[in-house]
Amino acid sequence: MAPKGKGKKKGKGNSKKTENRAQEPTPNCIFKPEIISNILSRLPLKTILQYRSVCKQWKKHISKPDFIATHYRHSSSLQSTDSSMIIIQSRVIESDDHVLLRHKPPDSTVELDNPYPCVLSQMSIAGPVNGILCIFRPSFGDVLTLLNPALSKSKMVKLSETNSSQKVSVGLAFDSLKKDLLILRIFCVPPFPGCTKTKVEFEIREMKYPLGWETLKSRTNYFYIDKPSCDAIFKAEPYWLAYDYEEYIPSKYQRLVHFEVSKMDFEWWILPFIGVGDYYANLANFEDSLGFMVWKKTDNSYIDVWEVDDKKFQWRKKCKLGPLSGFCRILGCLRNGDVVAENEDGVLLFYTVNKSEVVVQNDENLYPCSVKNTLTLYNIKKGSHVIFDCPEGLLLIEGMVTVEPQDGLKWKSLLSTSEDFMRAL
């Protein structure tokens, strides 16, 4: 038997071995944490999702709100040179079902699993905000479904108990201070002869706020919105083309309405005077500015692009695009400046703006346009396309689950009893 006290001793001998042992490999052993964070925030979403498995530190860091916001900012800024993800809402010819398609060149266009109940005949989308879309039923603004198409995660949002027979317009916003997604439901009261103007009433839901919806009234604004969702989202805040409540002229928008997150209220500008006659108008995020796009449908159409100085509250003509030919309707504008239109055969046309060939006419910059790409979608109804330029984001809302293929028979059986159907929602 070995004498007592002659065994291995704890103390300095073992501590030296501990000090000389090689450091465990961690993501911070070579570069500082802020350098690694900066590198990770600039990687594509697909790569980021793979890197979550590298170690616990990276997985935790990638899930932080600050990192998610920084990654999205870099992701959305890359679109001036890279192809962005475009979500296309369309309808199938035979069944008339709604379909969501993801188009991201050079990859082929693929159909996404749609979390919105397939048995509902009407569907609209608001967004995107930080990679999130809000799918809902017009004109009630209910069956609210949040979707992150890049991650294929979704969540249905419970409505308030406020019962309103008015039409509702839906908007999305993001509070950068609280790192929170906001959903707006504006109750749209149409003007009629002899009516008295009332302050616009709306509901707002902060997704991190546990008490649900809050009903508010705009403090100083009177306007009317006739669309189911916001026309554009710029810097994570929604914008609408709206009517003056006292000078309502159908199809002649007079105001640009903006929801300002910091004030939790609306502000508005008078739209620039376009002139007489019929014209088409659209809002778009055009080259990092909010663009008011106006055109008349001719064989060779030109688009006037206006932008607003939100500090001086003034409009100015930014440029003119064209000529554009061969289309029957314009769907919108991508962040890199490309104009997307549809021709009579339902083919999508992507017009590129040739800035290097700018021509100055009457003190205006005229940018020639030409068709860069086309996209033919088979078995899809002509005239049903709606496009959303949707940068990929990591933002997830608590309660989101993976989107699964829908069981149409199950939804139809639930639809037969309205109580079971609403409970399932």
Secondary structure, 3 states (H helix, E strand, C coil): CCCCCCCCCCCHHHHHHHHHCCCCCCCCCCCCHHHHHHHHCCCCHHHHHHHCCCCHHHHHHHCCHHHHHHHHHHHHHHHHCCCCCEEEEEEECCCCCEEEEEECCCCCCEEECCCCCCCCCCCEEEEEECCEEEEEECCCCEEEEEEECCCCEEEECCCCCCCCCCEEEEEEEEECCCCEEEEEEEEECCCCCCCCCCCCEEEEEECCCCCCEEEEECCCCCEECCCCECCEEECCEEEEEEEECCCCCCCCCCEEEEEECCCCEEEEEECCCCCCCCCEEEEEEECCEEEEEEECCCCCEEEEEEEEECCCCEEEEEEEEEEECCCCEEEEECCCCCEEEECCCCCEEEEEECHHHCEEECCEEEECEEEEEEECCCCECCCCCEEEECCCCCCCCCCCEECCCCCHHHHHHHHCCHHHHHHHC
